[in-house]
């Protein structure tokens, strides 16, 4: 493999469980990523690009708005050191646990992804592209509409859990679901990874001058100028893949609509008793959002 003229290495694998231990999250989501990046560095093509699939939820307790979206930059872990956090996750875990709580990360998955981004950016000898997708859901077109893989995941898995455990406490508000179809995500990854390659730059992407350009417009494409002075310098980018404020409302849906849909489907198909289903719907969409329970409050409810 090292002898082949490989231009890109895509690292899409991850352990997406929200309940995995610190050590498991570190091994699955950080160690493996660093090993893949090390393999990329050893390829014969020294300009090979490492494409890392992260997550849009790497900002701790911070949330964005329509007017002020979360930036496509590294989330500050200050005063904690990323490398020491990684070592702590593999060891005693006390330092990492303190940081995870202080920075407001809800689970080890998002925490490990954030640390991995820092470690990948910390070394300056490799072209690196970090893709941050929001919640990945069923496709809109490829390979066919509604395709969601062989096993339920993300919002499909949430619907299964909601119907399987109808007595669990859920809270569904009017907020838009931060979701992107899997085929749209795949197209975005490929587009960003191979965008505007300059034939004289040995694989370095020529989008330095205007990474936000409209590449469907041939006139704009021809007007892009590649800065050859940057050709020998590794480049690092972070790109979020999600619907934004300019996207049409029909491109997504609210958590409230999601709750109604799966409740109706579950009761009509006989997966859950209708009285239980609609009683739960009333609590999760009307009562709990008004009470604005914290995560600790929900944990207390579930323990009763």
Secondary structure, DSSP 8 states (H G I E B T S, - for coil): -TTS---EEEE------SS--HHHHHIIIIIHHHHHHHHHHTSS-TT-EEEEE--S--STT----SSS---SS----TTS-HHHHHHHHHTT-HHHHHHHHHHT--SHHHHHHHHHHHHHHH--SSEEEEEEE-EEE--SSSSSTT---SS--HHHHHHHHHHHTTTS-----SSB--EEEHHHHHHHHHHHHHTTB-TTTTT-BS-SS-TT--TT-HHHHHH----GGGTTS--EEEEEES--TTS-GGGS-BHHHHHHHHHHHHHHTTSS-HHHHHHHHHIIIIIHHHHT--HHHHHHHHH-
